[in-house]
Amino acid sequence: MTDDTAYFKSEEFLEILQQYEDSVKSGHPIYMDADDMASIADYYHYYGRIEEADNVIDQALQYCPEAVAPLLYKAREALSVKDFNLACAYAERIRPSDEVEYLYLKGEILICEGKTEEADDLFRQHYKEVPPDELMDYVYDVANLFSEYDQHDKAFQWIARSRGDDSDDFKELMAHTLFELGKYKDSERIINELIDHNPFSKRYWNSLANAQFMNEDYGASITSSEYAIAIDPNDPESILSKANGLLRLENYEEALTYFERYNALIDDDEFGHLHQATCLISLGRMDEAIGRLRKAAEVAPPDSQYLPEIYQEMAFVYSELKMPETAIYYINKTKYLDCNHNDMEVIRGHILLANNRLDEAGEAFEHALSDSGNAPKTMLRIIVSLYDNQHLNDTYRLFKKYFDYVGDDWNEGYSYMALCCKDMHKAEEFLHYLELATKKNPKEAKFVLGHLFPKDLPVNEYLDYIRNKIK
């Protein structure tokens, strides 16, 4: 949540950057403070200008071989490629007078090596020696370091050592840590305190929107993103945040507009194009959805985490358009991607089933079951596919066997069985499975059965609502 680029926009930094770049253009070397040169390198690195960043650091070390900031930069560069020996070599070049920086770097190396407890022991040992007036800065720095490496439990433990630090920086770190630990309400409370102190920070409003979104308070999330958009109408993060909230509320037309606005600012982000397609599919505009999905696949890097989903959606759309061979082609494209291949095999079976290729669908489902070791979740997906394709008798029969197989402690699938019983006019069983669904898995019941009830009706009132309706 912290805005690491704020210094890059300051007059002080821009003046230093201008001086350096003028010297490069003129060919006349300029002596600059090593810390300033390290900041310039950070700036170049942030914007992907890696070669220029390395050149600045090399110059800085030529001027001052023991300068801490350039040595830290080189050490972290080594850590990024897991060259721990080289990182340690740079650490050993740090002067004894810079003991704390050396300590932080040694701890960082240990964390990168997976030795989190050793790093924690190192920081705890030094904690006893820190002067009282420097203690809060030390706690913040250690907590922030653990946070940067996604060690959020450790970060929280160190935050707990603070003694009434009420600074914005500390609150930001606390809010971020709570968010990462899944404590969204607590995170939201602290972000609201930050907003009270600085109501014109789009970063705070976006952070609040994210916390509210994760807490499934989509209306509030949209409102917070609107405040951020009011502060900066062309901020991609704010626009994307509102688009995501609108999508969750199934406001597909408006969500599409905001995803389009997002991609107008950042055209090479496959996430936006993919979710434009999601909106178009929900609106029944399949041909347009294909165009967006193609664009998403075109701009996605080979290692994009979204490629499996892009190809999966392509498969579904082509299946809907009654082009099963093309649909299967896109499922096959996921074969060498990092994804759940068992799930993809179930989707293959679903597409074949939807196109009345029953024998091939059965083979795909059997293959998925075999590969999963008859995993309950795989069984459930297959049964749901049968229901989606209106094979109601098979769905009913298999669900009966399924619930015997998984036992009473299992909490998934009851909502789908309730739907199946409703469609088959088995009124008593519909009520039975509706009751089980709302008690065992309210979230699934809301997702699967919500369309049968008034929008704001609590899940625990579904059964009474149906009983009253029958009366």
C-alpha positions as CSV (number, residue, x, y, z in Angstrom):
1,M,0.0,0.0,0.0
2,T,3.0,2.3,0.5
3,D,3.7,4.7,-2.3
4,D,7.3,3.9,-3.1
5,T,7.3,6.3,-6.1
6,A,6.5,9.4,-4.1
7,Y,10.1,10.5,-3.9
8,F,10.5,10.0,-7.7
9,K,8.0,12.8,-8.2
10,S,9.5,15.3,-5.8
11,E,11.3,18.4,-7.0
12,E,14.4,17.3,-5.1
13,F,14.7,14.0,-6.9
14,L,13.8,15.4,-10.4
15,E,16.5,18.0,-10.1
16,I,19.1,15.3,-9.2
17,L,17.9,13.1,-12.1
18,Q,18.1,16.1,-14.5
19,Q,21.7,16.8,-13.4
20,Y,22.7,13.2,-13.9
21,E,21.0,12.8,-17.3
22,D,22.5,16.1,-18.5
23,S,26.0,14.8,-17.6
24,V,25.3,11.5,-19.6
25,K,24.1,13.5,-22.6
26,S,27.1,15.8,-22.5
27,G,29.6,13.0,-21.9
28,H,31.1,14.9,-19.0
29,P,31.2,12.9,-15.8
30,I,29.6,14.4,-12.8
31,Y,30.4,13.6,-9.2
32,M,27.3,12.9,-7.2
33,D,26.5,11.6,-3.8
34,A,26.3,7.8,-3.8
35,D,22.9,7.7,-2.1
36,D,21.5,10.0,-4.8
37,M,22.9,7.8,-7.5
38,A,21.3,4.7,-5.9
39,S,18.0,6.6,-5.9
40,I,18.4,7.2,-9.6
41,A,19.2,3.5,-10.1
42,D,16.0,2.6,-8.2
43,Y,14.1,5.0,-10.4
44,Y,15.4,3.4,-13.6
45,H,14.8,-0.1,-12.2
46,Y,11.2,0.7,-11.3
47,Y,10.6,1.8,-14.9
48,G,12.3,-1.2,-16.4
49,R,15.4,0.6,-17.5
50,I,17.7,-2.1,-16.0
51,E,20.9,-1.4,-18.1
52,E,20.8,2.3,-17.1
53,A,20.2,1.4,-13.5
54,D,23.3,-0.9,-13.5
55,N,25.4,1.8,-15.1
56,V,24.5,4.3,-12.4
57,I,25.3,1.9,-9.6
58,D,28.6,0.9,-11.2
59,Q,29.6,4.6,-11.4
60,A,28.6,5.1,-7.8
61,L,30.8,2.2,-6.7
62,Q,33.7,3.6,-8.7
63,Y,33.4,6.9,-6.9
64,C,32.9,5.3,-3.5
65,P,33.5,1.5,-3.2
66,E,32.2,1.3,0.4
67,A,29.0,3.4,-0.2
68,V,26.1,1.5,1.5
69,A,23.2,2.3,-0.9
70,P,25.0,1.0,-4.1
71,L,26.2,-2.1,-2.2
72,L,22.6,-2.8,-1.0
73,Y,21.4,-2.4,-4.6
74,K,23.9,-4.9,-5.9
75,A,23.2,-7.3,-3.1
76,R,19.5,-7.2,-3.8
77,E,20.1,-7.6,-7.5
78,A,22.0,-10.8,-6.6
79,L,19.1,-11.9,-4.3
80,S,16.7,-11.5,-7.2
81,V,18.5,-14.3,-9.0
82,K,19.1,-16.3,-5.8
83,D,22.8,-15.8,-5.9
84,F,23.2,-15.8,-2.1
85,N,27.0,-16.1,-2.1
86,L,27.3,-12.9,-4.2
87,A,24.8,-11.1,-2.0
88,C,26.8,-12.1,1.1
89,A,30.0,-10.8,-0.6
90,Y,28.4,-7.4,-1.1
91,A,27.2,-7.5,2.5
92,E,30.7,-8.1,3.8
93,R,31.9,-4.9,2.0
94,I,29.6,-2.8,4.2
95,R,31.6,-0.8,6.8
96,P,31.3,-1.6,10.5
97,S,30.0,2.0,11.0
98,D,26.9,1.0,9.0
99,E,26.1,-1.9,11.3
100,V,22.3,-1.6,11.1
101,E,22.3,-1.7,7.3
102,Y,24.5,-4.7,7.4
103,L,22.2,-6.4,9.9
104,Y,19.1,-5.7,7.7
105,L,20.8,-7.1,4.7
106,K,22.0,-10.2,6.5
107,G,18.4,-10.8,7.7
108,E,17.1,-10.2,4.2
109,I,19.5,-12.8,2.8
110,L,18.3,-15.3,5.4
111,I,14.7,-14.7,4.5
112,C,15.4,-15.2,0.8
113,E,17.2,-18.4,1.7
114,G,14.0,-19.6,3.4
115,K,15.6,-19.2,6.9
116,T,12.9,-17.0,8.3
117,E,13.3,-18.1,11.9
118,E,17.1,-17.5,11.7
119,A,16.4,-14.0,10.4
120,D,13.9,-13.4,13.2
121,D,16.5,-14.6,15.8
122,L,19.0,-12.2,14.3
123,F,16.6,-9.3,14.6
124,R,15.5,-10.3,18.1
125,Q,19.1,-10.4,19.3
126,H,19.8,-6.9,18.0
127,Y,16.5,-5.6,19.4
128,K,17.9,-5.9,22.9
129,E,20.7,-3.5,22.0
130,V,18.7,-0.8,20.2
131,P,18.6,2.6,22.1
132,P,15.1,3.5,23.2
133,D,14.8,6.5,21.0
134,E,15.6,4.3,17.9
135,L,13.4,1.4,18.9
136,M,10.3,2.2,17.0
137,D,12.2,2.9,13.8
138,Y,13.9,-0.5,14.2
139,V,10.6,-2.3,14.8
140,Y,9.1,-0.6,11.7
141,D,12.0,-1.5,9.5
142,V,12.1,-5.2,10.5
143,A,8.3,-5.5,10.2
144,N,8.4,-3.9,6.8
145,L,11.2,-6.2,5.6
146,F,9.2,-9.3,6.6
147,S,6.2,-7.8,4.9
148,E,8.1,-7.2,1.6
149,Y,8.9,-10.9,1.5
150,D,5.2,-11.9,2.3
151,Q,6.1,-13.1,5.8
152,H,3.0,-11.4,7.2
153,D,2.8,-13.5,10.4
154,K,6.3,-12.4,11.3
155,A,5.5,-8.8,10.3
156,F,2.5,-8.8,12.6
157,Q,4.6,-10.1,15.5
158,W,7.0,-7.3,15.1
159,I,4.3,-4.7,14.7
160,A,2.9,-5.9,18.0
161,R,6.2,-4.7,19.6
162,S,5.4,-1.1,18.8
163,R,4.5,1.1,21.7
164,G,1.9,3.5,20.5
165,D,3.5,4.5,17.1
166,D,0.7,6.6,15.6
167,S,2.6,7.6,12.4
168,D,0.9,7.2,9.0
169,D,3.8,5.0,7.8
170,F,3.2,2.6,10.7
171,K,-0.6,2.6,10.2
172,E,-0.1,1.8,6.5
173,L,2.2,-1.1,7.3
174,M,-0.3,-2.4,9.9
175,A,-3.3,-2.0,7.5
176,H,-1.3,-3.8,4.7
177,T,-0.3,-6.6,7.1
178,L,-3.8,-7.1,8.4
179,F,-5.1,-7.2,4.8
180,E,-2.6,-9.9,3.8
181,L,-3.6,-11.9,6.9
182,G,-7.2,-11.8,5.7
183,K,-8.3,-9.5,8.5
184,Y,-10.1,-7.1,6.1
185,K,-12.4,-5.4,8.6
186,D,-9.5,-4.5,10.8
187,S,-7.5,-3.3,7.8
188,E,-10.5,-1.2,6.7
189,R,-10.7,0.4,10.2
190,I,-7.1,1.6,10.1
191,I,-7.3,2.8,6.4
192,N,-10.3,4.9,7.5
193,E,-8.1,6.5,10.1
194,L,-5.5,7.3,7.4
195,I,-8.3,8.8,5.2
196,D,-9.4,11.0,8.1
197,H,-5.9,12.3,8.2
198,N,-5.5,12.7,4.5
199,P,-8.9,12.5,2.6
200,F,-7.3,13.4,-0.8
201,S,-5.0,10.4,-1.0
202,K,-6.2,8.2,-3.9
203,R,-3.9,5.5,-2.6
204,Y,-5.8,5.3,0.7
205,W,-9.2,5.2,-1.1
206,N,-8.0,2.4,-3.4
207,S,-6.7,0.5,-0.4
208,L,-10.0,0.9,1.3
209,A,-11.8,-0.2,-1.8
210,N,-9.6,-3.4,-1.9
211,A,-10.3,-4.2,1.7
212,Q,-14.1,-3.7,1.2
213,F,-14.0,-5.8,-2.0
214,M,-12.2,-8.7,-0.2
215,N,-14.8,-8.4,2.6
216,E,-17.5,-8.8,-0.1
217,D,-18.9,-5.3,0.6
218,Y,-19.0,-4.5,-3.1
219,G,-21.2,-1.5,-2.9
220,A,-18.9,0.2,-0.4
221,S,-15.9,-0.8,-2.5
222,I,-17.4,0.9,-5.6
223,T,-18.1,4.1,-3.6
224,S,-14.5,4.2,-2.3
225,S,-13.1,3.7,-5.8
226,E,-15.3,6.5,-7.0
227,Y,-13.6,8.8,-4.4
228,A,-10.3,7.8,-5.8
229,I,-11.5,8.4,-9.4
230,A,-12.7,11.9,-8.3
231,I,-9.2,12.7,-7.1
232,D,-7.6,11.3,-10.3
233,P,-10.0,10.5,-13.2
234,N,-7.3,8.7,-15.1
235,D,-6.0,6.5,-12.4
236,P,-6.0,2.9,-13.7
237,E,-6.1,1.2,-10.3
238,S,-9.2,3.2,-9.3
239,I,-11.0,2.5,-12.5
240,L,-10.1,-1.2,-12.4
241,S,-11.3,-1.4,-8.8
242,K,-14.7,0.1,-9.7
243,A,-15.0,-2.3,-12.7
244,N,-14.3,-5.3,-10.5
245,G,-17.0,-4.2,-8.0
246,L,-19.5,-3.7,-10.7
247,L,-18.8,-7.1,-12.1
248,R,-19.4,-8.8,-8.8
249,L,-22.7,-7.0,-8.5
250,E,-23.5,-8.3,-12.0
251,N,-23.9,-4.8,-13.4
252,Y,-22.3,-6.0,-16.7
253,E,-23.0,-3.1,-18.9
254,E,-21.4,-0.5,-16.6
255,A,-18.6,-2.9,-15.6
256,L,-17.8,-3.3,-19.3
257,T,-17.5,0.5,-19.7
258,Y,-15.0,0.7,-16.8
259,F,-12.9,-2.3,-18.0
260,E,-12.8,-0.5,-21.4
261,R,-11.7,2.7,-19.7
262,Y,-9.0,0.7,-17.9
263,N,-7.6,-0.9,-21.1
264,A,-7.7,2.5,-22.9
265,L,-5.1,3.5,-20.3
266,I,-3.2,0.2,-20.2
267,D,-3.8,-1.7,-23.4
268,D,-1.3,-4.5,-22.7
269,D,-3.0,-5.8,-19.6
270,E,-4.7,-9.1,-20.4
271,F,-6.7,-9.0,-17.1
272,G,-8.8,-6.1,-18.4
273,H,-9.4,-7.6,-21.8
274,L,-10.3,-11.0,-20.2
275,H,-12.9,-9.3,-18.0
276,Q,-14.3,-7.2,-20.8
277,A,-15.0,-10.7,-22.4
278,T,-16.6,-11.9,-19.1
279,C,-19.0,-9.0,-19.3
280,L,-19.8,-9.6,-22.9
281,I,-20.4,-13.3,-22.4
282,S,-22.9,-12.5,-19.6
283,L,-24.6,-10.0,-21.9
284,G,-24.8,-12.7,-24.6
285,R,-22.5,-10.9,-27.0
286,M,-20.4,-13.9,-27.9
287,D,-18.8,-12.6,-31.1
288,E,-17.5,-9.5,-29.4
289,A,-16.3,-11.7,-26.5
290,I,-14.2,-13.7,-28.9
291,G,-12.5,-10.5,-30.0
292,R,-11.7,-9.5,-26.5
293,L,-10.4,-12.9,-25.6
294,R,-8.1,-12.9,-28.7
295,K,-6.8,-9.6,-27.6
296,A,-6.2,-10.9,-24.1
297,A,-4.2,-13.9,-25.5
298,E,-2.3,-11.6,-27.8
299,V,-1.0,-9.2,-25.1
300,A,-0.5,-11.8,-22.3
301,P,3.1,-12.8,-21.7
302,P,3.8,-16.6,-22.0
303,D,3.9,-17.0,-18.2
304,S,0.7,-15.0,-17.5
305,Q,-1.4,-16.5,-14.7
306,Y,-4.5,-15.5,-16.7
307,L,-3.7,-17.6,-19.9
308,P,-5.4,-20.7,-18.7
309,E,-8.6,-18.7,-17.9
310,I,-8.4,-17.0,-21.3
311,Y,-8.2,-20.3,-23.1
312,Q,-10.9,-21.8,-20.9
313,E,-13.3,-18.9,-21.7
314,M,-12.5,-19.2,-25.4
315,A,-13.4,-22.9,-25.2
316,F,-16.7,-22.1,-23.5
317,V,-17.7,-19.4,-26.0
318,Y,-16.9,-21.6,-29.0
319,S,-18.8,-24.4,-27.4
320,E,-21.8,-22.0,-27.0
321,L,-21.4,-21.2,-30.7
322,K,-21.6,-24.9,-31.5
323,M,-18.0,-25.1,-32.7
324,P,-16.7,-28.0,-30.4
325,E,-13.5,-28.7,-32.4
326,T,-12.3,-25.1,-31.9
327,A,-13.4,-25.2,-28.3
328,I,-11.3,-28.4,-27.7
329,Y,-8.4,-26.8,-29.5
330,Y,-8.3,-24.1,-26.8
331,I,-8.6,-26.6,-24.0
332,N,-5.6,-28.4,-25.5
333,K,-3.6,-25.1,-25.4
334,T,-3.6,-25.3,-21.6
335,K,-1.8,-28.6,-21.7
336,Y,1.7,-27.0,-21.1
337,L,0.5,-24.2,-18.9
338,D,0.7,-24.0,-15.1
339,C,-2.9,-24.7,-14.2
340,N,-5.1,-27.5,-12.8
341,H,-5.1,-29.9,-15.7
342,N,-7.6,-32.1,-14.0
343,D,-10.1,-29.3,-14.0
344,M,-9.4,-28.7,-17.7
345,E,-10.2,-32.4,-18.4
346,V,-13.6,-31.9,-16.7
347,I,-14.2,-28.8,-18.9
348,R,-13.3,-30.9,-21.9
349,G,-15.9,-33.4,-20.9
350,H,-18.4,-30.6,-20.3
351,I,-17.9,-29.2,-23.8
352,L,-18.3,-32.6,-25.4
353,L,-21.4,-33.3,-23.3
354,A,-22.9,-30.0,-24.3
355,N,-22.4,-30.9,-28.0
356,N,-23.9,-34.4,-27.6
357,R,-20.7,-36.3,-27.9
358,L,-21.6,-38.5,-25.0
359,D,-19.0,-41.3,-25.4
360,E,-16.1,-38.9,-25.7
361,A,-17.5,-36.9,-22.7
362,G,-17.6,-40.0,-20.6
363,E,-14.0,-40.8,-21.5
364,A,-12.9,-37.3,-20.5
365,F,-14.8,-37.6,-17.2
366,E,-13.3,-41.0,-16.5
367,H,-9.8,-39.7,-17.2
368,A,-10.3,-36.8,-14.9
369,L,-11.6,-39.0,-12.1
370,S,-8.7,-41.5,-12.5
371,D,-6.1,-38.7,-12.5
372,S,-7.6,-37.1,-9.4
373,G,-7.8,-40.4,-7.5
374,N,-11.6,-40.1,-7.3
375,A,-11.3,-36.7,-5.5
376,P,-14.7,-35.5,-4.2
377,K,-14.2,-32.0,-5.8
378,T,-13.6,-33.6,-9.2
379,M,-16.7,-35.8,-8.8
380,L,-18.8,-32.8,-7.9
381,R,-17.7,-30.8,-11.0
382,I,-18.6,-33.7,-13.2
383,I,-22.1,-34.1,-11.6
384,V,-22.6,-30.3,-11.9
385,S,-21.7,-30.5,-15.6
386,L,-24.4,-33.2,-16.0
387,Y,-26.9,-30.9,-14.3
388,D,-25.9,-27.9,-16.4
389,N,-26.5,-30.0,-19.5
390,Q,-29.9,-31.1,-18.1
391,H,-29.1,-34.8,-17.6
392,L,-31.3,-34.6,-14.5
393,N,-31.9,-38.3,-13.8
394,D,-28.1,-39.0,-14.0
395,T,-27.5,-35.9,-11.8
396,Y,-30.0,-37.1,-9.2
397,R,-28.7,-40.7,-9.1
398,L,-25.0,-39.7,-8.9
399,F,-25.6,-37.1,-6.2
400,K,-27.3,-39.8,-4.0
401,K,-24.2,-41.9,-4.4
402,Y,-21.9,-38.9,-3.9
403,F,-23.3,-37.8,-0.6
404,D,-22.9,-41.4,0.7
405,Y,-19.3,-41.4,-0.5
406,V,-18.3,-38.1,1.1
407,G,-20.1,-38.5,4.4
408,D,-22.0,-36.1,6.7
409,D,-19.0,-33.8,7.3
410,W,-18.8,-32.8,3.6
411,N,-20.4,-29.4,2.9
412,E,-20.4,-29.0,-0.9
413,G,-22.9,-29.9,-3.6
414,Y,-26.2,-29.7,-1.6
415,S,-27.3,-26.5,-3.3
416,Y,-27.0,-28.1,-6.8
417,M,-28.9,-31.2,-5.6
418,A,-31.6,-28.9,-4.3
419,L,-31.9,-27.3,-7.8
420,C,-32.0,-30.7,-9.4
421,C,-34.8,-31.8,-7.1
422,K,-36.7,-28.6,-7.8
423,D,-36.4,-29.2,-11.6
424,M,-37.6,-32.8,-11.2
425,H,-40.6,-31.6,-9.1
426,K,-39.4,-33.6,-6.0
427,A,-40.8,-31.0,-3.6
428,E,-40.0,-32.7,-0.3
429,E,-36.5,-33.5,-1.3
430,F,-36.0,-30.0,-2.6
431,L,-36.8,-28.7,0.9
432,H,-34.6,-31.3,2.5
433,Y,-31.5,-30.4,0.4
434,L,-32.3,-26.6,0.6
435,E,-32.2,-26.9,4.4
436,L,-28.9,-28.8,4.2
437,A,-27.4,-26.3,1.7
438,T,-28.2,-23.3,3.8
439,K,-26.9,-24.8,7.0
440,K,-23.8,-26.5,5.7
441,N,-22.6,-24.0,3.1
442,P,-24.4,-20.6,3.1
443,K,-21.9,-19.1,0.6
444,E,-22.6,-21.9,-2.0
445,A,-26.3,-21.6,-1.3
446,K,-26.2,-17.8,-2.1
447,F,-24.2,-18.4,-5.3
448,V,-26.2,-21.3,-6.6
449,L,-29.7,-20.7,-5.3
450,G,-29.8,-16.9,-4.9
451,H,-31.7,-16.3,-8.1
452,L,-34.7,-18.1,-6.6
453,F,-35.1,-15.6,-3.8
454,P,-35.4,-11.8,-3.3
455,K,-31.9,-10.2,-3.7
456,D,-31.4,-9.0,-0.1
457,L,-33.0,-12.0,1.6
458,P,-30.5,-13.6,4.1
459,V,-29.6,-17.2,3.3
460,N,-30.8,-18.4,6.6
461,E,-34.3,-17.3,5.6
462,Y,-34.4,-19.2,2.3
463,L,-36.2,-22.3,3.8
464,D,-38.9,-20.3,5.6
465,Y,-39.5,-18.2,2.4
466,I,-40.1,-21.3,0.3
467,R,-42.3,-22.9,3.0
468,N,-44.4,-19.7,3.3
469,K,-44.7,-19.6,-0.5
470,I,-46.0,-23.2,-0.6
471,K,-48.6,-22.4,2.1
